[in-house]
Amino acid sequence: MRKNKKALIFMGLIVALMLCVCLAACGGGDYIEKNAKKLSAYTIEAGFDDSSKILSAVMVFDFYNNTDNSFTELKFHLYPNAYRKDASLPVVDELTRSKAYKNGFSYGDIKIDSAKSGEKAVAYVVEGTDCDILTVPLDAEVFPQQNARVEIVFEVSLANIWHRLGYGNNTINIGNWYPQLCVFKDGAWLTDPYYSNGDPFVSEMANYSVALTAHKDFMIASSGVPSSTENKENDNVRTVYTAQSVRDFAFVMSPKFKKASATVGSTTVNYFYFSDAEYEQSVSTAAKALEYFNSTFGKYPYSKLDVAETDFCYGGMEYPCLVMITSGMEKRSYETAIIHEIAHQWWYGLVGNDQVREAYLDEGLAEYSTLMFYRAHPDYQVDAAQMLADTTKQFNTFIKIVGNYNNDTDTSMNRALNEFESQQQYTYMTYLKGMIMFGQVNEVMGDKKFEAALRKYFDTCKLKLATKDDMLACFEKSYGANISNLFNTFINGEDKTIK
């Protein structure tokens, strides 16, 4: 049975490869399409078996070497292996386990069946902290501006976990599920493992053509635009999704989904829900957030944005053109999560950053972007100034308690995820302190120059992996004076408490 399934997947992959040559994807603006011409591309043919919760796939990866280095091998993240029973790093911290494993502990993994470079089978290696890095040798050295093709056959088993990758009682979340190329930076591959703190991902832009065959009862939210659909045997449906110039590709599936939609300019906002009684308000909030961020930061360039109510253990999770929102939160928290995760379409999605080493760049800015939304929308009855004051008080209380217990506490923000002592410390230093930092910078610069700095940051760094220095340069140019010292006081943890 497995062999027959993989044979069908392989035939579908050939069709998908032909389609991806001619299909426009995820409806981007001119700069998205222009950027897409010099990117690597993933073409994936996948089939999902709901009874076993197994995703079987063939992936063809067309590597475009846009670096100044040559390569004899490529390295890929195998994030699903973080869900293995014997993984040395847990995917959730101890305080979150009861929210994640609601039906008891469950495990999953990714198995690599074979790999090819060009037409040649190659001896791949699975290594890394938790068997989470795949090394594929190339049949010929690839020099700058050259291409190479790799084929990987794999199978993902899903755990019963309320997380980015796994299934709950209502949804199946398929995030960080395929072999994803590691980022090559400063002469080395970034091979960070799956830390439970934060979002342990760093990825470059790429193009995607993903064909998913699943039972017809599933409604699917995704990072891509459906470009073709066909009925298959056993009541399955095969849908091809395409996306240009995005950092990742994810799905959320459920037979319980209903859908409500709104239009913002040239973008369709789709809200997938299964228990949200106030779904009209939720889709309205999503549309208003998109509209506000469009006008404040720069235009969202894709033709659709999917927002999905999900079984998840945190407040939400961002992916390109798709956000997951945790079901069951009280109304204000749910609404705030929608706004925060949509802000990530700018800060992470379009303006990328190293989420392992500089997480505050996207999380802190997404938090402050949420505050900006509330300040601009008084009809939501959220006092933005009070929100910032309450956050400052909460942060200082945390520092006082932890500082008294430990005699001191590190308040620096420029740490790798594994250098934070806990998920709680990570949250306070990245989200809360990040919001406070941007709030104080906003106060010093004034609204006009602050918003001009955000637009410049977006225009200068979109489609790239930005750094702290990139951001500071944009803010200083917009302000016309030194603002880096204020930023660095926060980032380096020079002040223990904040006034």
Solvent accessible surface area in square Angstrom, and as a share of the most:
residue,aa,sasa,rsa
1,M,172,0.77
2,R,135,0.49
3,K,174,0.74
4,N,100,0.51
5,K,53,0.23
6,K,40,0.17
7,A,57,0.44
8,L,110,0.55
9,I,11,0.06
10,F,87,0.36
11,M,120,0.54
12,G,11,0.11
13,L,2,0.01
14,I,72,0.36
15,V,71,0.41
16,A,0,0.00
17,L,34,0.17
18,M,134,0.60
19,L,46,0.23
20,C,45,0.27
21,V,127,0.73
22,C,101,0.60
23,L,51,0.25
24,A,82,0.63
25,A,7,0.05
26,C,1,0.01
27,G,36,0.35
28,G,15,0.15
29,G,27,0.26
30,D,126,0.65
31,Y,64,0.24
32,I,0,0.00
33,E,74,0.33
34,K,154,0.65
35,N,41,0.21
36,A,8,0.06
37,K,169,0.72
38,K,134,0.57
39,L,27,0.13
40,S,14,0.09
41,A,24,0.18
42,Y,7,0.03
43,T,1,0.00
44,I,0,0.00
45,E,5,0.02
46,A,1,0.01
47,G,9,0.09
48,F,14,0.06
49,D,47,0.24
50,D,58,0.30
51,S,107,0.69
52,S,55,0.36
53,K,41,0.18
54,I,46,0.23
55,L,1,0.00
56,S,4,0.02
57,A,2,0.01
58,V,3,0.02
59,M,0,0.00
60,V,5,0.03
61,F,0,0.00
62,D,37,0.19
63,F,9,0.04
64,Y,30,0.11
65,N,0,0.00
66,N,91,0.47
67,T,34,0.20
68,D,138,0.71
69,N,60,0.31
70,S,46,0.29
71,F,11,0.05
72,T,84,0.49
73,E,62,0.28
74,L,0,0.00
75,K,35,0.15
76,F,0,0.00
77,H,10,0.04
78,L,1,0.00
79,Y,5,0.02
80,P,1,0.01
81,N,8,0.04
82,A,5,0.04
83,Y,10,0.04
84,R,48,0.18
85,K,156,0.66
86,D,106,0.55
87,A,23,0.18
88,S,77,0.50
89,L,50,0.25
90,P,61,0.39
91,V,5,0.03
92,V,2,0.01
93,D,23,0.12
94,E,132,0.59
95,L,151,0.75
96,T,12,0.07
97,R,83,0.30
98,S,89,0.57
99,K,118,0.50
100,A,0,0.00
101,Y,34,0.13
102,K,118,0.50
103,N,87,0.45
104,G,38,0.37
105,F,132,0.55
106,S,25,0.16
107,Y,91,0.34
108,G,6,0.05
109,D,31,0.16
110,I,8,0.04
111,K,109,0.46
112,I,21,0.11
113,D,58,0.30
114,S,48,0.31
115,A,3,0.02
116,K,69,0.29
117,S,1,0.01
118,G,30,0.29
119,E,159,0.71
120,K,124,0.52
121,A,77,0.60
122,V,24,0.14
123,A,86,0.67
124,Y,68,0.26
125,V,77,0.44
126,V,58,0.33
127,E,70,0.31
128,G,44,0.42
129,T,82,0.47
130,D,9,0.04
131,C,53,0.31
132,D,7,0.04
133,I,5,0.03
134,L,0,0.00
135,T,11,0.06
136,V,0,0.00
137,P,45,0.28
138,L,17,0.09
139,D,84,0.44
140,A,63,0.49
141,E,78,0.35
142,V,6,0.03
143,F,98,0.41
144,P,47,0.29
145,Q,110,0.49
146,Q,83,0.37
147,N,106,0.55
148,A,18,0.14
149,R,111,0.41
150,V,0,0.00
151,E,26,0.12
152,I,0,0.00
153,V,21,0.12
154,F,0,0.00
155,E,15,0.07
156,V,0,0.00
157,S,31,0.20
158,L,12,0.06
159,A,3,0.02
160,N,18,0.09
161,I,1,0.00
162,W,10,0.04
163,H,1,0.00
164,R,8,0.03
165,L,4,0.02
166,G,0,0.00
167,Y,53,0.20
168,G,14,0.14
169,N,94,0.48
170,N,39,0.20
171,T,2,0.01
172,I,11,0.05
173,N,1,0.01
174,I,0,0.00
175,G,0,0.00
176,N,6,0.03
177,W,0,0.00
178,Y,3,0.01
179,P,0,0.00
180,Q,7,0.03
181,L,31,0.16
182,C,2,0.01
183,V,4,0.02
184,F,44,0.18
185,K,84,0.36
186,D,136,0.71
187,G,53,0.51
188,A,53,0.41
189,W,39,0.14
190,L,32,0.16
191,T,56,0.32
192,D,24,0.13
193,P,17,0.11
194,Y,7,0.03
195,Y,32,0.12
196,S,24,0.15
197,N,16,0.08
198,G,8,0.07
199,D,13,0.07
200,P,2,0.01
201,F,12,0.05
202,V,11,0.06
203,S,9,0.06
204,E,87,0.39
205,M,10,0.04
206,A,5,0.04
207,N,27,0.14
208,Y,8,0.03
209,S,2,0.01
210,V,0,0.00
211,A,0,0.00
212,L,2,0.01
213,T,26,0.15
214,A,3,0.02
215,H,62,0.28
216,K,117,0.50
217,D,87,0.45
218,F,25,0.10
219,M,73,0.32
220,I,35,0.18
221,A,0,0.00
222,S,1,0.01
223,S,0,0.00
224,G,0,0.00
225,V,42,0.24
226,P,80,0.50
227,S,42,0.27
228,S,44,0.28
229,T,88,0.51
230,E,79,0.35
231,N,130,0.67
232,K,88,0.37
233,E,115,0.51
234,N,112,0.58
235,D,78,0.40
236,N,38,0.19
237,V,34,0.19
238,R,11,0.04
239,T,14,0.08
240,V,0,0.00
241,Y,10,0.04
242,T,3,0.02
243,A,0,0.00
244,Q,34,0.15
245,S,0,0.00
246,V,1,0.01
247,R,3,0.01
248,D,5,0.03
249,F,0,0.00
250,A,0,0.00
251,F,1,0.00
252,V,0,0.00
253,M,0,0.00
254,S,0,0.00
255,P,81,0.51
256,K,103,0.44
257,F,12,0.05
258,K,127,0.54
259,K,106,0.45
260,A,18,0.14
261,S,62,0.40
262,A,30,0.23
263,T,100,0.58
264,V,16,0.09
265,G,71,0.68
266,S,79,0.51
267,T,2,0.01
268,T,53,0.31
269,V,0,0.00
270,N,20,0.10
271,Y,0,0.00
272,F,8,0.03
273,Y,21,0.08
274,F,37,0.15
275,S,73,0.47
276,D,25,0.13
277,A,97,0.75
278,E,86,0.39
279,Y,73,0.28
280,E,121,0.54
281,Q,68,0.30
282,S,10,0.06
283,V,15,0.09
284,S,37,0.24
285,T,1,0.01
286,A,0,0.00
287,A,14,0.11
288,K,65,0.28
289,A,0,0.00
290,L,0,0.00
291,E,103,0.46
292,Y,31,0.12
293,F,0,0.00
294,N,31,0.16
295,S,87,0.56
296,T,8,0.05
297,F,1,0.00
298,G,18,0.17
299,K,114,0.49
300,Y,0,0.00
301,P,9,0.06
302,Y,8,0.03
303,S,37,0.24
304,K,15,0.06
305,L,0,0.00
306,D,6,0.03
307,V,0,0.00
308,A,0,0.00
309,E,3,0.01
310,T,0,0.00
311,D,6,0.03
312,F,7,0.03
313,C,9,0.05
314,Y,51,0.20
315,G,32,0.30
316,G,14,0.14
317,M,7,0.03
318,E,3,0.01
319,Y,2,0.01
320,P,4,0.03
321,C,0,0.00
322,L,0,0.00
323,V,0,0.00
324,M,0,0.00
325,I,0,0.00
326,T,16,0.09
327,S,29,0.18
328,G,78,0.75
329,M,55,0.25
330,E,108,0.48
331,K,116,0.49
332,R,95,0.35
333,S,46,0.30
334,Y,19,0.07
335,E,13,0.06
336,T,31,0.18
337,A,12,0.09
338,I,1,0.00
339,I,0,0.00
340,H,12,0.05
341,E,10,0.04
342,I,0,0.00
343,A,0,0.00
344,H,0,0.00
345,Q,4,0.02
346,W,0,0.00
347,W,2,0.01
348,Y,15,0.06
349,G,6,0.06
350,L,1,0.00
351,V,3,0.02
352,G,0,0.00
353,N,6,0.03
354,D,12,0.06
355,Q,6,0.03
356,V,2,0.01
357,R,82,0.30
358,E,34,0.15
359,A,5,0.04
360,Y,1,0.00
361,L,2,0.01
362,D,1,0.01
363,E,4,0.02
364,G,0,0.00
365,L,0,0.00
366,A,0,0.00
367,E,32,0.14
368,Y,3,0.01
369,S,0,0.00
370,T,1,0.01
371,L,3,0.02
372,M,1,0.00
373,F,0,0.00
374,Y,3,0.01
375,R,101,0.37
376,A,51,0.39
377,H,33,0.15
378,P,106,0.66
379,D,94,0.49
380,Y,15,0.06
381,Q,159,0.71
382,V,30,0.17
383,D,91,0.47
384,A,9,0.07
385,A,78,0.60
386,Q,92,0.41
387,M,43,0.19
388,L,43,0.21
389,A,52,0.40
390,D,72,0.37
391,T,16,0.09
392,T,22,0.13
393,K,148,0.63
394,Q,97,0.43
395,F,0,0.00
396,N,36,0.18
397,T,65,0.38
398,F,17,0.07
399,I,8,0.04
400,K,135,0.57
401,I,111,0.56
402,V,29,0.17
403,G,14,0.14
404,N,108,0.55
405,Y,192,0.73
406,N,66,0.34
407,N,143,0.73
408,D,84,0.44
409,T,11,0.07
410,D,61,0.32
411,T,0,0.00
412,S,14,0.09
413,M,3,0.01
414,N,73,0.37
415,R,22,0.08
416,A,15,0.12
417,L,0,0.00
418,N,86,0.44
419,E,100,0.45
420,F,10,0.04
421,E,130,0.58
422,S,49,0.31
423,Q,35,0.15
424,Q,98,0.44
425,Q,6,0.03
426,Y,1,0.00
427,T,42,0.24
428,Y,29,0.11
429,M,0,0.00
430,T,2,0.01
431,Y,53,0.20
432,L,22,0.11
433,K,2,0.01
434,G,0,0.00
435,M,6,0.02
436,I,3,0.01
437,M,0,0.00
438,F,0,0.00
439,G,4,0.04
440,Q,47,0.21
441,V,0,0.00
442,N,5,0.03
443,E,145,0.65
444,V,79,0.45
445,M,11,0.05
446,G,30,0.29
447,D,79,0.41
448,K,172,0.73
449,K,91,0.39
450,F,0,0.00
451,E,46,0.21
452,A,35,0.27
453,A,0,0.00
454,L,0,0.00
455,R,92,0.33
456,K,67,0.29
457,Y,3,0.01
458,F,5,0.02
459,D,87,0.45
460,T,64,0.37
461,C,4,0.02
462,K,43,0.18
463,L,29,0.14
464,K,117,0.50
465,L,46,0.23
466,A,3,0.02
467,T,46,0.27
468,K,44,0.19
469,D,97,0.50
470,D,54,0.28
471,M,0,0.00
472,L,15,0.07
473,A,62,0.48
474,C,5,0.03
475,F,0,0.00
476,E,52,0.23
477,K,149,0.63
478,S,26,0.17
479,Y,48,0.18
480,G,69,0.66
481,A,55,0.42
482,N,90,0.46
483,I,4,0.02
484,S,19,0.12
485,N,106,0.54
486,L,44,0.22
487,F,0,0.00
488,N,35,0.18
489,T,33,0.19
490,F,11,0.05
491,I,0,0.00
492,N,64,0.33
493,G,10,0.10
494,E,108,0.48
495,D,75,0.39
496,K,90,0.38
497,T,76,0.44
498,I,13,0.07
499,K,223,0.94
